Amino acid sequence: METVRIRPREEFRTAIRSRLAELSWPSEEIVVERPGDPEHGDWSSPIALALARPLKRSPREIAAELVADLDLNPDSFGEVSVAGPGFINVRLAPRYLQEVVRDILTQHESYGRSDRLKDRKINVEFVSSNPTGPLHIGHARNAALGDAIASLLESQGASVTREYYFNDAGRQMDMLGASVHARYQQLWDPSFPFPEGGYQGEYIRDLAKALRDEAGDRWLETPIEECSTAFREFAGERMNTAIRADLDRFRVAFEVWFNESALYTDDRLKATIADLKDAGAVYEDDDAIWFRASEFGDAKDRVLVKRTGQPTYLLPDIAYHRDKHERGFDTAIDIWGADHHDYAIRMRAALGALGYPPDWLRPVIYQQISLLEDGQEVRLSTRSDRMVLLQDLMDDIGVDVTRYFLVMRKGDTHMVLDLDLARRQTEENPVYYVQYAHARISSVFGRLEEPAWDPETAGVPDSLDLLTAQTEIDLLRMLDDYPDVIADAADALEPHRITDYLESLARRFHLWYHGEHILVEDEPLARARLALARATQYVLRAGLGQLGVTAPESM
């Protein structure tokens, strides 16, 4: 097995930490980041600025003393300097950057991956759309985010379980059954009244026709009170199947499908109430059972069981998360829509009352998405005929483009998906731009008259030190960034960092491709550049794979 080199960012941080210990200075959090201006170096730390107040000295003096005996590996680092008000900047040694190609070509798909989360068991619950309608574009953003987050965590060694929670109990399912019942009746009597607030999408009519084809007029004379369960179950099963089919096409697979109704068939709701009582977190008032949420960070107390004896939606949700905890997950990540900000506080309050660590639940809140077509917003609604369905979006712009576009922006920002841009097969389309870089590299090797020069078969050449052009150094820096980018994206649960990186990497590659000839007559130089091209292709493929997007060989 190849030895994985220590990442220079961590090496730089370790050197600063050791120097602080030597000087007996306060051990502040050591931030290491990319400088805003690449001319200032490859990595920078503002640690001297953070130490100015406790040491009562100028940041530049502190920085100068820190770097005086900073123990940095010369194989990894070159120049060390103090800049501005006291930033410590370092440059990576050219040889270190050149050897990044060897790292990638020898590690292959493991480049950028780590085992630092190998002992973590993480549940990622996402999509979890109520089976009351087909998946639309809002659910699609949830799916793309959740699946990418799960992949990022897996890249760092975590054991991840992808889970879908079917909210198949409660009033919304009753309304689904009533809506289908009304459309079923209208197949014979168009004047049959439709329930107020019912689901009006065309899919309800399709469900009614499917039931007619299966059962004929069996339910025509039966009062809704006597057949509501049959209509609810029929519609729920059909929607469940349709949702699974859409997700399968969208390349999203779940290890666990959890039905809310299962919580009502055993004692899990009672056990949850009992645990909260043991914690002194519930009380009874006005014949209802209340959770003392205000004592655990919520704005007010919440009803768990109504005076009718029926649980509110909060109790099964607490029981569901309790079930996850009982299954041994170290962390639960929930991907929730923008209307769940307050609910996240409520759920954390409940889990805190149960004694779970504050960071056991990590909600990821994403904002709504808007579609633009011909410069006009396309509106959607789950209760109307104006829905933009996931299946229609995949038909229109494809799975790759849909998945990529839906994670291009940070989850907590509103997103506008421009359909006209998404349909273009030009460099304006970021998906096309990144995929084209991968395909272009394949075309280079397709023109190769000397197959023995391909590092995939011939191994890593000894001429990597010939990669000295500025466009090559810039590309090498980008390739060296990948392990840090993917680790940071996993920690922050932010897949958009990968799309940002891929577009920058593709841009660096295209600049190099147009600036330097790869298949030159000089064999050592040609082999070094082919190795750099192949390494770039591996990283492009790996990054796209993290997002569930394909890396085509030709376009």
C-alpha positions as MATLAB code, in Angstrom:
seq = 'METVRIRPREEFRTAIRSRLAELSWPSEEIVVERPGDPEHGDWSSPIALALARPLKRSPREIAAELVADLDLNPDSFGEVSVAGPGFINVRLAPRYLQEVVRDILTQHESYGRSDRLKDRKINVEFVSSNPTGPLHIGHARNAALGDAIASLLESQGASVTREYYFNDAGRQMDMLGASVHARYQQLWDPSFPFPEGGYQGEYIRDLAKALRDEAGDRWLETPIEECSTAFREFAGERMNTAIRADLDRFRVAFEVWFNESALYTDDRLKATIADLKDAGAVYEDDDAIWFRASEFGDAKDRVLVKRTGQPTYLLPDIAYHRDKHERGFDTAIDIWGADHHDYAIRMRAALGALGYPPDWLRPVIYQQISLLEDGQEVRLSTRSDRMVLLQDLMDDIGVDVTRYFLVMRKGDTHMVLDLDLARRQTEENPVYYVQYAHARISSVFGRLEEPAWDPETAGVPDSLDLLTAQTEIDLLRMLDDYPDVIADAADALEPHRITDYLESLARRFHLWYHGEHILVEDEPLARARLALARATQYVLRAGLGQLGVTAPESM';
ca = [
       0.000    0.000    0.000;
       1.231    3.466   -0.895;
       2.108    5.774    1.953;
      -0.259    8.760    2.055;
       1.691   11.950    2.614;
       0.733   14.262    5.456;
      -1.440   17.061    4.144;
       0.546   20.326    4.071;
      -2.244   22.269    5.763;
      -2.112   19.935    8.764;
       1.685   19.859    8.634;
       1.747   23.666    8.753;
      -0.743   23.702   11.633;
       1.281   21.118   13.572;
       4.466   23.144   13.132;
       2.762   26.262   14.523;
       1.341   24.281   17.441;
       4.801   22.932   18.292;
       6.312   26.408   18.082;
       3.644   27.803   20.435;
       4.480   25.074   22.926;
       8.197   25.905   22.711;
       7.459   29.572   23.438;
       4.915   28.725   26.176;
       2.373   30.914   24.394;
      -1.411   30.412   24.578;
      -2.649   27.531   22.447;
      -5.274   29.328   20.395;
      -7.294   27.682   17.665;
      -4.899   27.563   14.732;
      -6.659   28.610   11.552;
      -4.939   27.707    8.282;
      -6.579   28.837    5.060;
      -5.905   29.809    1.489;
      -4.758   33.446    1.232;
      -7.091   35.720   -0.680;
      -4.322   36.558   -3.169;
      -2.432   33.529   -4.566;
       0.626   35.773   -4.861;
       0.889   35.651   -1.063;
       1.474   31.897   -1.033;
      -0.345   28.587   -0.811;
      -1.388   28.593    2.863;
      -1.770   31.334    5.425;
      -2.446   31.567    9.161;
      -3.717   34.605   11.127;
      -2.563   33.057   14.429;
      -0.340   36.060   15.227;
      -3.356   38.374   15.054;
      -5.259   36.120   17.472;
      -2.328   36.193   19.918;
      -1.846   39.966   19.850;
      -4.274   40.684   22.698;
      -3.227   37.943   25.161;
       0.497   38.593   24.518;
       0.068   42.394   24.334;
       2.436   42.618   21.394;
       2.095   43.599   17.753;
       0.986   40.778   15.430;
       3.966   41.285   13.139;
       6.412   40.860   16.036;
       4.619   37.703   17.114;
       4.596   36.357   13.554;
       8.307   37.081   13.114;
       9.173   35.192   16.292;
       6.968   32.261   15.322;
       8.542   31.805   11.899;
      12.095   32.258   13.188;
      12.327   28.599   14.177;
       9.261   27.122   12.513;
      10.061   23.474   11.834;
       8.684   22.849    8.348;
       9.561   19.918    6.132;
      11.639   21.272    3.207;
      10.241   18.492    0.994;
       6.811   20.064    1.395;
       7.430   23.773    1.936;
       9.464   26.484    0.311;
       9.311   30.150    1.248;
       7.857   31.254    4.605;
       6.998   34.937    5.027;
       5.157   37.440    7.185;
       2.737   39.668    5.320;
       0.273   42.459    5.991;
      -0.639   43.041    9.638;
       0.910   39.711   10.667;
      -0.200   36.815    8.475;
       2.190   33.876    8.249;
       2.293   32.693    4.639;
       3.961   29.608    3.203;
       4.559   28.315   -0.287;
       4.587   24.671   -1.221;
       7.824   23.323   -2.645;
       7.678   22.675   -6.423;
       8.776   19.087   -5.905;
       5.935   18.509   -3.458;
       3.422   19.757   -6.018;
       4.914   17.647   -8.793;
       4.656   14.565   -6.612;
       0.904   15.181   -6.262;
       0.616   13.509   -9.663;
       2.273   10.394   -8.263;
      -0.071   10.460   -5.257;
      -3.130   10.506   -7.484;
      -1.940    7.910   -9.984;
      -0.940    5.461   -7.274;
      -3.915    6.006   -4.961;
      -6.508    6.093   -7.767;
     -10.032    6.251   -6.321;
      -8.699    6.487   -2.767;
      -7.086    9.886   -3.423;
      -8.868   12.434   -1.290;
     -10.542    9.794    0.850;
      -9.647    9.178    4.484;
     -10.583    6.989    7.432;
     -10.792    9.750   10.027;
     -14.528    9.039   10.564;
     -14.169    5.256   10.451;
     -15.589    4.844   13.943;
     -18.644    7.001   13.292;
     -22.043    5.478   12.565;
     -24.168    8.159   10.898;
     -27.816    8.183    9.825;
     -28.735   10.541    6.991;
     -32.486   10.876    6.618;
     -33.625   12.781    3.559;
     -36.395   13.274    1.027;
     -39.007   11.688    3.369;
     -41.810   13.083    1.250;
     -45.292   12.224    2.430;
     -46.726    9.594    0.048;
     -49.515   11.981   -0.879;
     -48.110   12.998   -4.244;
     -45.252   12.509   -6.691;
     -41.799   13.944   -6.070;
     -41.358   17.471   -7.367;
     -38.392   19.806   -7.739;
     -38.374   20.696   -4.033;
     -38.001   17.037   -3.105;
     -35.314   16.719   -5.778;
     -33.116   19.315   -4.082;
     -33.538   17.423   -0.835;
     -32.574   14.167   -2.560;
     -29.511   15.595   -4.289;
     -28.293   17.268   -1.093;
     -28.881   14.271    1.134;
     -27.260   11.753   -1.168;
     -24.221   13.968   -1.770;
     -23.808   14.600    1.969;
     -23.972   10.867    2.637;
     -21.314   10.247   -0.044;
     -19.052   12.920    1.421;
     -19.265   11.357    4.871;
     -18.532    7.939    3.392;
     -15.453    9.390    1.691;
     -14.082   10.140    5.157;
     -14.632    6.610    6.398;
     -18.011    6.969    8.156;
     -20.510    4.120    8.157;
     -23.554    5.850    6.657;
     -27.146    4.657    6.532;
     -29.399    6.481    4.079;
     -32.952    6.475    5.416;
     -36.357    7.533    4.109;
     -39.152    8.261    6.584;
     -42.606    7.699    5.109;
     -45.107    9.854    6.976;
     -47.897    7.431    6.178;
     -50.109    8.171    9.159;
     -52.295   11.137    9.991;
     -54.651   13.601    8.397;
     -52.736   14.073    5.153;
     -53.201   10.395    4.305;
     -56.899   10.664    5.089;
     -57.087   13.637    2.726;
     -55.257   11.666    0.029;
     -57.805    8.866    0.326;
     -60.715   11.327    0.278;
     -59.309   13.072   -2.797;
     -58.966    9.813   -4.718;
     -62.431    8.750   -3.548;
     -63.970   11.935   -4.936;
     -62.214   11.565   -8.304;
     -63.279    7.913   -8.380;
     -66.918    8.909   -7.834;
     -66.605   11.633  -10.488;
     -65.751    9.012  -13.115;
     -69.461    8.177  -12.949;
     -70.883   11.408  -11.547;
     -68.857   14.544  -12.490;
     -70.892   16.592  -10.005;
     -69.694   14.587   -7.001;
     -68.240   17.127   -4.522;
     -64.490   17.351   -4.064;
     -63.232   17.742   -0.459;
     -62.105   21.191    0.588;
     -58.319   21.310    0.710;
     -58.030   18.067   -1.256;
     -55.124   17.192   -3.548;
     -56.025   18.375   -7.035;
     -53.082   17.247   -9.150;
     -53.652   15.166  -12.261;
     -52.060   12.238  -10.465;
     -55.174   11.995   -8.260;
     -57.288   11.375  -11.361;
     -54.757    8.786  -12.508;
     -55.025    7.006   -9.164;
     -58.816    7.035   -9.368;
     -58.716    5.535  -12.877;
     -56.250    2.880  -11.735;
     -58.560    1.918   -8.882;
     -61.522    1.775  -11.265;
     -59.540   -0.483  -13.590;
     -58.704   -2.755  -10.668;
     -61.971   -2.735   -8.682;
     -64.565   -1.531  -11.171;
     -67.606    0.022   -9.469;
     -67.112   -1.974   -6.266;
     -66.901    1.166   -4.098;
     -69.416    3.269   -5.985;
     -72.263    2.888   -3.517;
     -70.108    2.584   -0.389;
     -70.084    5.601    1.981;
     -66.672    7.211    2.405;
     -66.714    6.335    6.116;
     -66.723    2.639    5.244;
     -64.142    2.652    2.445;
     -61.722    5.410    3.459;
     -59.104    2.909    4.633;
     -59.185    1.069    1.314;
     -58.770    4.286   -0.677;
     -56.018    5.561    1.612;
     -54.058    2.313    1.443;
     -54.457    1.938   -2.318;
     -53.303    5.501   -2.984;
     -50.485    5.298   -0.449;
     -49.092    2.083   -1.904;
     -49.223    3.440   -5.459;
     -47.501    6.691   -4.446;
     -44.910    4.746   -2.469;
     -44.070    2.708   -5.578;
     -43.890    5.815   -7.775;
     -41.612    7.630   -5.333;
     -39.246    4.667   -5.178;
     -39.117    4.477   -8.967;
     -38.294    8.185   -9.304;
     -35.534    7.939   -6.715;
     -34.074    4.872   -8.362;
     -33.882    6.735  -11.666;
     -32.355    9.694   -9.821;
     -29.577    7.348   -8.587;
     -30.620    7.622   -4.947;
     -30.734    4.377   -2.998;
     -31.843    3.963    0.616;
     -30.788    1.251    3.018;
     -33.812    1.840    5.257;
     -37.422    2.759    4.440;
     -39.137    3.584    7.727;
     -42.922    3.898    7.963;
     -44.337    6.236   10.582;
     -47.265    3.838   10.992;
     -44.828    1.302   12.480;
     -44.463    3.558   15.519;
     -48.139    2.995   16.327;
     -48.033   -0.804   16.179;
     -45.824   -1.341   19.210;
     -45.014    0.538   22.402;
     -42.527    3.057   20.984;
     -44.794    6.066   21.561;
     -45.495    4.941   25.137;
     -41.808    4.279   25.730;
     -40.966    7.772   24.530;
     -43.500    9.334   26.880;
     -42.130    7.190   29.716;
     -38.543    8.319   29.041;
     -39.612   11.963   28.995;
     -41.528   11.471   32.242;
     -38.475    9.915   33.860;
     -36.541   13.023   32.819;
     -39.205   15.269   34.392;
     -39.877   16.764   30.982;
     -43.647   16.233   30.688;
     -46.722   17.292   32.597;
     -50.482   17.042   32.229;
     -52.746   20.023   31.821;
     -56.292   20.349   30.519;
     -56.410   16.570   29.938;
     -53.451   16.807   27.548;
     -49.833   15.712   27.929;
     -47.315   18.500   27.448;
     -43.572   18.565   26.836;
     -41.656   21.153   28.904;
     -39.949   22.377   25.743;
     -39.367   25.883   27.105;
     -36.994   24.428   29.710;
     -34.856   22.929   26.949;
     -34.410   25.865   24.605;
     -37.753   26.078   22.787;
     -39.940   29.165   22.754;
     -42.826   27.485   24.572;
     -44.105   24.150   25.825;
     -45.601   21.738   23.276;
     -48.519   19.331   23.350;
     -47.534   15.688   22.865;
     -50.932   14.018   23.351;
     -54.197   15.879   22.801;
     -57.113   15.678   25.213;
     -58.693   13.261   22.703;
     -55.853   10.853   23.369;
     -54.426   11.334   19.868;
     -50.712   12.185   19.604;
     -49.627   15.372   17.908;
     -47.146   15.116   15.040;
     -44.352   15.939   17.520;
     -44.597   12.749   19.581;
     -44.029   10.245   16.730;
     -41.172   12.400   15.456;
     -39.497   12.271   18.873;
     -40.130    8.525   19.015;
     -38.621    8.139   15.546;
     -35.424    9.934   16.543;
     -35.334    7.960   19.777;
     -35.507    4.835   17.615;
     -32.500    6.037   15.607;
     -30.566    6.583   18.812;
     -31.534    3.116   20.023;
     -30.161    1.704   16.771;
     -26.737    2.999   17.780;
     -26.163    5.969   15.491;
     -23.529    8.421   16.717;
     -25.042   11.232   14.646;
     -28.405   11.800   12.983;
     -28.496   14.170   10.019;
     -31.916   15.323    8.799;
     -32.353   17.216    5.529;
     -35.290   19.565    6.086;
     -37.015   22.307    4.144;
     -36.967   25.994    5.001;
     -40.145   25.737    7.089;
     -38.322   23.568    9.644;
     -36.108   26.195   11.296;
     -38.270   26.348   14.422;
     -38.907   22.629   14.294;
     -35.173   21.954   14.501;
     -35.099   23.874   17.792;
     -38.110   21.906   19.030;
     -36.612   18.546   18.127;
     -33.249   19.368   19.679;
     -35.071   20.388   22.845;
     -36.806   17.013   22.981;
     -33.613   15.077   22.339;
     -31.817   17.173   24.944;
     -34.507   16.234   27.434;
     -33.819   12.587   26.618;
     -30.162   13.183   27.468;
     -28.702   13.030   23.972;
     -25.603   15.162   23.183;
     -26.384   18.607   21.728;
     -24.726   17.748   18.422;
     -26.286   14.294   18.047;
     -28.908   15.760   15.694;
     -27.525   17.872   12.839;
     -30.376   19.333   10.780;
     -29.496   20.652    7.331;
     -32.040   23.297    6.387;
     -32.353   24.067    2.687;
     -34.228   26.905    1.066;
     -36.833   26.704   -1.639;
     -35.961   26.471   -5.291;
     -37.372   28.469   -8.195;
     -37.377   27.462  -11.838;
     -36.835   29.928  -14.657;
     -37.835   29.332  -18.252;
     -37.665   32.020  -20.914;
     -36.916   34.443  -18.101;
     -40.181   33.659  -16.295;
     -40.596   31.900  -12.957;
     -42.357   28.531  -13.097;
     -44.474   28.191   -9.981;
     -45.293   24.875   -8.326;
     -47.789   23.658   -5.777;
     -48.380   20.218   -4.303;
     -52.138   20.779   -4.168;
     -52.628   22.085   -7.693;
     -52.051   20.956  -11.248;
     -49.014   23.269  -11.489;
     -46.298   20.943  -10.266;
     -42.851   20.536  -11.783;
     -42.246   16.877  -11.193;
     -38.846   15.297  -10.698;
     -39.559   12.808  -13.471;
     -40.380   15.625  -15.889;
     -37.220   17.483  -14.919;
     -35.125   14.370  -15.535;
     -36.813   13.949  -18.919;
     -36.064   17.568  -19.775;
     -32.481   18.202  -18.639;
     -31.265   14.748  -17.610;
     -30.200   13.198  -14.317;
     -26.623   14.526  -14.407;
     -27.623   18.141  -14.912;
     -30.453   17.941  -12.386;
     -28.270   16.489   -9.652;
     -25.384   18.877  -10.306;
     -27.501   22.033  -10.501;
     -29.382   21.189   -7.298;
     -26.198   21.159   -5.200;
     -24.434   24.106   -6.845;
     -25.559   26.522   -4.156;
     -25.294   26.335   -0.397;
     -28.366   24.628    0.962;
     -29.525   27.519    3.136;
     -29.656   29.927    0.175;
     -32.577   30.305   -2.199;
     -31.778   28.753   -5.546;
     -32.910   29.636   -9.035;
     -32.547   26.860  -11.612;
     -32.413   28.315  -15.105;
     -33.845   25.659  -17.396;
     -32.547   27.389  -20.508;
     -28.994   27.284  -19.137;
     -29.426   23.702  -17.948;
     -30.394   22.599  -21.476;
     -27.367   24.146  -23.156;
     -24.524   21.889  -24.196;
     -21.959   24.664  -24.146;
     -19.267   25.841  -21.748;
     -21.842   28.183  -20.195;
     -23.416   25.128  -18.583;
     -21.210   24.235  -15.583;
     -22.022   20.511  -15.782;
     -21.089   20.399  -19.447;
     -17.953   22.430  -18.734;
     -16.700   19.994  -16.091;
     -17.707   16.855  -17.976;
     -16.119   18.200  -21.153;
     -12.785   18.556  -19.352;
     -12.975   14.856  -18.454;
     -13.944   13.873  -22.007;
     -11.239   16.080  -23.504;
      -8.589   14.203  -21.531;
      -9.946   10.934  -22.918;
      -9.613   12.369  -26.417;
      -5.936   13.159  -25.747;
      -5.266    9.539  -24.911;
      -7.333    8.476  -27.906;
      -4.838   10.325  -30.133;
      -1.839    8.842  -28.357;
       0.363    6.948  -30.834;
       2.585    5.604  -28.064;
       0.328    3.591  -25.732;
       3.336    2.834  -23.544;
       3.322    6.482  -22.510;
      -0.047    6.126  -20.800;
       0.640    6.126  -17.037;
      -2.304    3.767  -16.515;
      -0.267    1.004  -18.166;
       3.328    2.256  -17.963;
       3.271    3.614  -14.441;
       4.268    7.026  -13.126;
       7.118    8.576  -15.160;
      10.332    9.802  -13.546;
      10.084   13.135  -15.346;
       7.504   14.896  -13.167;
      10.107   17.549  -12.333;
       9.602   18.857  -15.892;
       6.151   20.185  -14.906;
       7.321   23.741  -14.329;
       5.105   25.936  -16.511;
       2.964   28.338  -14.482;
      -0.258   26.778  -15.801;
       1.067   23.412  -14.643;
       1.933   24.679  -11.175;
      -1.535   26.241  -10.909;
      -3.157   22.961  -11.976;
      -1.015   20.990   -9.529;
      -2.116   23.290   -6.697;
      -5.741   22.608   -7.580;
      -5.163   18.859   -7.575;
      -3.427   19.095   -4.205;
      -6.471   20.934   -2.853;
      -8.900   18.079   -3.455;
      -8.370   16.093   -0.214;
      -8.815   19.264    1.861;
     -11.855   20.374   -0.124;
     -13.652   17.060    0.234;
     -12.797   16.812    3.945;
     -14.052   20.338    4.608;
     -17.204   19.713    2.556;
     -17.908   16.580    4.601;
     -17.389   18.390    7.916;
     -19.599   21.314    6.886;
     -22.194   19.083    5.133;
     -21.892   21.359    2.088;
     -21.732   19.601   -1.305;
     -21.608   22.925   -3.159;
     -17.938   23.125   -2.220;
     -17.340   20.211   -4.583;
     -19.079   21.891   -7.533;
     -17.106   25.081   -6.887;
     -13.911   23.060   -6.824;
     -14.708   21.049   -9.962;
     -15.442   24.158  -11.982;
     -12.175   25.754  -10.832;
     -10.272   22.556  -11.618;
     -11.827   22.350  -15.082;
     -10.931   25.993  -15.678;
      -7.308   25.372  -14.656;
      -7.169   22.326  -16.893;
      -8.536   24.162  -19.927;
      -6.033   26.994  -19.411;
      -3.201   24.473  -19.262;
      -4.548   22.511  -22.219;
      -4.676   25.615  -24.408;
      -1.379   26.989  -23.113;
       0.859   23.917  -23.320;
       1.059   21.099  -25.856;
       0.700   17.714  -24.212;
       1.803   15.381  -27.012;
       5.171   17.004  -27.680;
       8.118   15.241  -29.317;
      10.156   15.418  -26.108;
       9.254   12.004  -24.630;
      10.030   12.740  -20.948;
       8.034   15.979  -21.084;
       5.160   14.358  -22.971;
       4.969   11.528  -20.450;
       5.008   13.985  -17.539;
       2.162   15.981  -19.108;
       0.193   12.852  -19.889;
       0.557   11.861  -16.264;
      -0.737   15.275  -15.195;
      -3.674   14.950  -17.597;
      -4.551   11.483  -16.302;
      -4.303   12.642  -12.681;
      -6.642   15.538  -13.466;
      -9.086   13.144  -15.067;
      -9.081   10.907  -11.981;
      -9.916   13.832   -9.705;
     -12.629   15.159  -12.021;
     -14.193   11.698  -12.080;
     -13.942   11.317   -8.310;
     -15.501   14.724   -7.652;
     -18.382   14.128  -10.049;
     -18.894   10.722   -8.490;
     -19.315   12.311   -5.067;
     -22.311   14.161   -6.506;
     -23.791   11.153   -8.308;
     -22.886   12.641  -11.706;
     -21.299   10.621  -14.514;
     -17.916   11.352  -16.099;
     -18.315   10.694  -19.856;
     -15.412    9.565  -22.036;
     -16.745   11.506  -25.021;
     -19.247   14.296  -25.635;
];
